[in-house]
């Protein structure tokens, strides 16, 4: 499979952007398969079909759509962070689907987050977590989440 040339705007600790590629998507797919739990949004992606079939074509299109949506949402994190910072609003992570908890997102549900980009959804391709305002008061910059 060809690698994507898309860049993740999130810093990796060194300040350099981290490339996102199909192996990144494959890593998430393997993790969900190992847990035997796929989050909502992964319909049709639970198993890799045989190559050169109609199923394989549909699988690749579905995977591309999910990956593209994830990249788009990651790219929007800085503006979301800036919005909450300007408004001085505290936020917490909320899952949108109570009936099918995600093994990745469940531990983050209802957690208040600061303004760190990596603490904001989306946490993985297909993530349906959102940020919800928790209080109209100013963010306490002395405490870390």
N, C-alpha and C positions, 0 to 999 in steps of 0.2 A: 504494500500500500504506500502511496505517496504521502510524504510528510506535508503538513500545512505550514505556510510561512506566516501565519497569524502570530501576533505578539501579544502577550499578556501584559496589560499595563500595571500589574501589581509588582511592587519591588520584591526581590528575593532575599533581602537583607544586605545585598551588596549595592543596591541601587540600580542594577542592570535589569532590563526587562527579561522575562522568561518566555521562550518560545512555547507555544501550545501546538501540539501535533496530534495526529491520530493515535500514537502510542499513549498519550495522555488519556484519550477517550477509552482506549483498550484497557488501560489500568483500572479505570472506574468500572468498566464492564466486568472485568475479572474479579474485582472486589465484591460487587453485588452478586455475582454468580457464586462466589465462595460462601457468602452469607446466606445464599439461597433466598434472598429478598431483593427484588428490584423496586425502586421507587416508582410512584406514578409518573407517567410520561415516558416510560421505557417500553411501552407496548410494542411488540414486534422486534425487540432487540434482545430478548432473553437468550437466544442461541444464534450462532452464525450459520446461515444456510449453506447448502452446497453451492460451489461457484458456478457461474454461467447459467443460472436459472432465473426465472421471473422473481422468485422469492429473494434471490441474492440482489437483484436490482432494487426491489422495494426496500430491502434491508439497508442498502447503502444510501438510498435517498432519505430514509427515515433517520438514519444515523447522521447524515450531513445536516439535516434540518435541526436536530437536537444539538449538535455541536455548534452550528451557527448561532442558534438562539443563546447558548451558553456564552459564547464569545461576545455577543452583543450586550448581554446583561453585565458581564465583567467590565466591559468598556464603559458602562454607565455608572459604575460604583463611585468614581471620584465626584461626579456631579451630585449623586445622592448624598454622599458624605458632606459635600459643601452646602447643600440645602439644609441639612439638619444642623450643621455648625452655625450657619448664618442665623437660623431660627432659635438656636440654643435649646434644642429639643433632645431629650433622652429617648433612646429607641431600644427595642428588644426584638429578638428573632421570634417569628411565629410560623409554625408549619401551617399550610393551607389545607391539608388533607388529614383529618383525624383518624380515618378508617384504615389507612395504609401507611403506618409510620415508616420512614426511611431509616435504615441502620446508621447512616451518616448524620442525618439531621436531628434525629431524636434527642441525642444528648445536648444539642444546641437550642432546642425548643425552649422558649420563654426566657432565654438568657439575655440580660441587658448587655449591650455592647457599647464600646466607646467609638471613637472615630477611626479606628484602624480598618483599612480596606479589607484585609484578610478575615476579619471578624464579621463581614457583611455577606449576605447571600448574593449570588448563588454559590453554593459550596461544591457543586458537581453538576455535570450536564443533566438537565431535566429538573434541577432543584426548583421547588415551588415555595420555598420559604420566602417570607417578606419581612420588612422592618415595620414595626408598629410603634407609634409614639407612646411613651409611658408617662411622661410628665411634662408640663409646660415650663417647669423651672429650668434654670441654667444647668448645664452639664458641669459636674464637679470634676475638674481636671486632676485633682489630687488622687482620686481613687482610680484603680485600674480594674477593668472587668475580667 
